[in-house]
Amino acid sequence: MSAGNAPALYERIRSDQQLTQELFRQALQDPSGALTRICSLGSDWGLPVSRDEVKAHLQAIDDPETKQWLLKARGGL
């Protein structure tokens, strides 16, 4: 597993507006499930990441939309 995969996975997800919205809605209701889904997508796309890598990357991003997602989903992350 490479910590370098988290940024690439984030960009791939972010480039798909529908997927981004699905994950956002899921995170509002099931934050842990959204995190699991993100990790599964990474594995499916050859960009394996751990839950901790995803959390660390999301916390390091200085993007208003991501910050909003984190604020709303923080309970499960």
Steps between C-alpha positions, in 0.01 A plus 500: 500500500637837408415824674542652154179334382269714715549822298452317169189325631360829629548663159341206320195511726479878480503491120173302506234742623233231541729275705611796710137584582418135578791478741404831660143383557623167634743676733218703651312184597779244532846659524675173574330334205607784271858456613479126435357570154784742421754234596316243286500735202874543546552125493277463194693771316847375592549782751485314833484715812432443867229677695770694685660613173165627374432686825849654505468616141155650550616687809798643311292641213430873506182496293168649622285215363719235659505691829118512492483125438739435788308725735173321429647149495753537782307281742574181307848585385 
